[in-house]
Amino acid sequence: MSAIDNITEESFYFILTGIPGFESMHIWISVPFFCLYMISMIGNTTILAVIWTEPSLYQPMYMFLSMLTLTDLGLTLTTLPTVMRLLWFNARKISLEACFVQFFFLHGFSFMESSVLLAMAFDRYVAICHPLRYASILTGTVVRRIEMAIIIRCVVGVLPPLFLLKRLPFCHSHVLTHSYCLHQDLIRLVCGDTTINSWYGFGLVIAIYVLDPLLIVCSYALILFSVLRAASPAERLRTFNNCLSHILAVLALYVPMIGLSMVHRFARHASPLVHVVMANVYLLCPPVMNPIIYTVKTRQIRQSILHLFSQKKVY
């Protein structure tokens, strides 16, 4: 059955929602949103430029970090147009095609964020537990294959629910509860049988948002066991500092995600404002926090940024 039963595809659109109850203050609310988007774009672009221009950072850890940075930029650029258009111009309409494109990139980059953090956890495990074999295990070819596997995993994960959703009819209200297109938001507007979509979505959540953090925890359990067994107190502290930036990046992704899931599960009848705020925190927290975390906690990144800007001043 077509997704556009009683209306032509060209005229079909969804209605986005801003901040419920604060529509008259959207201009003022746009200021912190715009600032957060700019922090994300400037911070991630700076780290990306540093990694690509500094030969000493051509290492697996920083190659994965550059992929994480690209993912954060993708998340920022995916949601920025619809959010800022809505807050600035009250432009609430989004076409079917544009909504599905945003759906693809939004969920694709979200899955990629989790996958890259898992790859970075593996990198830390090899670096700490098998330091003498680090260069032979994580070669440039292996890193590129891991990055390609991450991209394929995310594309394969997102395309089926997109096609499954496109075949269903949207014959309820076309009003979305967020200022961007989420799968869980779109699926509630369908009046057909969504059993396949629901089960596929459940399996995808298990495969990515449950398995990935579980494997990350396992990698750090092995790291902790190895460090406590063999290292001195000073070496333990140095190892912890080396892993701290990655641990904070993991928390920046999964703590808002868990909070959003708890709100959807246990606070379904809460104010729509709660759901909107949690959804925006979940999407904005990693892109904003990750460049700050890695700039503050990673000495090589910090020194390279200072070196980059000092060179610009000389020229």
Helices and strands as residue ranges (DSSP letters): G 9-11, E 13-15, G 23-25, H 26-53, G 55-57, H 60-89, E 93-95, H 96-129, G 131-133, H 134-137, H 140-166, H 183-187, H 195-204, I 205-210, H 211-230, H 233-266, H 272-297, H 299-314
